[in-house]
């Protein structure tokens, strides 16, 4: 199953739905500003521009999994998804990230946070019923290592859900590093190739493949693109 963000209105409506249902976990604007000027500490969580894919991921899991299902978020530092799932009463949540400040994330008394490489985690085989990755895999993309670890960690019937930077035609990001890693805006051909590669690791799309572009909703790093969303199931 794949989907593509088609307009800015989808972002606004997703955030409105999250606020109305009491699951929005964005750090308030005043705290973000105080953090920027060094007055307030703590982790600034979430990004309004990620409302569409965070809500899509949360609703996908809500509709398919019992609330006690163990769920792992990779690239968890500053990510909103685990806080959202906690508010939705999911009770077995884990986040992993290389940033040591991950331990300072909200709800740390309820959510387990580990500092580690998400492509070589310390967790036993078959530990999770779902793994999420919100705007993570496009940074330092290594399909073989990623798929090997995702497949190792997922139980049969478990899901891998990822959102990522996307445009149907290739957008050149050569020479642009983010977080000290190469940055990729996935093209339609690259996503389809990734899906085919995933099949070798027992991971298959769990619905329709739709990779048609709408508006170039995002402008960042001098590039215009949008977001795409992908759900794979371990057979």
Secondary structure in CASP SS format (residue, H / E / C, confidence):
PFRMAT SS
TARGET T0000
AUTHOR 0000-0000-0000
METHOD secondary structure of the structure
MODEL  1
X C 1.00
X E 1.00
X E 1.00
X E 1.00
X C 1.00
X C 1.00
X C 1.00
X H 1.00
X H 1.00
X H 1.00
X H 1.00
X H 1.00
X H 1.00
X H 1.00
X H 1.00
X H 1.00
X H 1.00
X H 1.00
X H 1.00
X H 1.00
X C 1.00
X C 1.00
X C 1.00
X C 1.00
X C 1.00
X C 1.00
X C 1.00
X C 1.00
X H 1.00
X H 1.00
X H 1.00
X H 1.00
X H 1.00
X H 1.00
X H 1.00
X H 1.00
X C 1.00
X C 1.00
X C 1.00
X C 1.00
X C 1.00
X C 1.00
X C 1.00
X C 1.00
X C 1.00
X C 1.00
X C 1.00
X H 1.00
X H 1.00
X H 1.00
X H 1.00
X H 1.00
X H 1.00
X H 1.00
X H 1.00
X H 1.00
X H 1.00
X H 1.00
X H 1.00
X H 1.00
X H 1.00
X H 1.00
X H 1.00
X H 1.00
X C 1.00
X C 1.00
X C 1.00
X C 1.00
X C 1.00
X C 1.00
X E 1.00
X E 1.00
X E 1.00
X E 1.00
X C 1.00
X C 1.00
X C 1.00
X C 1.00
X C 1.00
X C 1.00
X H 1.00
X H 1.00
X H 1.00
X H 1.00
X H 1.00
X H 1.00
X H 1.00
X C 1.00
X C 1.00
X C 1.00
X C 1.00
X C 1.00
X E 1.00
X E 1.00
X E 1.00
X E 1.00
X E 1.00
X C 1.00
X C 1.00
X H 1.00
X H 1.00
X H 1.00
X H 1.00
X H 1.00
X C 1.00
X C 1.00
X C 1.00
X C 1.00
X C 1.00
X C 1.00
X C 1.00
X E 1.00
X E 1.00
X E 1.00
X E 1.00
X C 1.00
X C 1.00
X C 1.00
X C 1.00
X C 1.00
X C 1.00
X C 1.00
X C 1.00
X C 1.00
X C 1.00
X C 1.00
X C 1.00
X E 1.00
X E 1.00
X E 1.00
X E 1.00
X E 1.00
X E 1.00
X E 1.00
X C 1.00
X C 1.00
X C 1.00
X C 1.00
X E 1.00
X C 1.00
X C 1.00
X C 1.00
X H 1.00
X H 1.00
X H 1.00
X H 1.00
X H 1.00
X H 1.00
X H 1.00
X H 1.00
X H 1.00
X H 1.00
X H 1.00
X E 1.00
X E 1.00
X E 1.00
X E 1.00
X E 1.00
X E 1.00
X E 1.00
X E 1.00
X E 1.00
X E 1.00
X E 1.00
X E 1.00
X E 1.00
X C 1.00
X C 1.00
X C 1.00
X C 1.00
X C 1.00
X C 1.00
X C 1.00
X C 1.00
X C 1.00
X C 1.00
X E 1.00
X E 1.00
X C 1.00
X C 1.00
X E 1.00
X E 1.00
X E 1.00
X C 1.00
X C 1.00
X E 1.00
X C 1.00
X H 1.00
X H 1.00
X H 1.00
X H 1.00
X H 1.00
X H 1.00
X H 1.00
X H 1.00
X H 1.00
X H 1.00
X H 1.00
X H 1.00
X C 1.00
X C 1.00
X C 1.00
X E 1.00
X E 1.00
X E 1.00
X C 1.00
X C 1.00
X C 1.00
X C 1.00
X C 1.00
X C 1.00
X C 1.00
X C 1.00
X C 1.00
X C 1.00
X C 1.00
X C 1.00
X E 1.00
X E 1.00
X E 1.00
X C 1.00
X C 1.00
X E 1.00
X E 1.00
X E 1.00
X E 1.00
X E 1.00
X E 1.00
X E 1.00
X E 1.00
X E 1.00
X E 1.00
X E 1.00
X E 1.00
X C 1.00
END
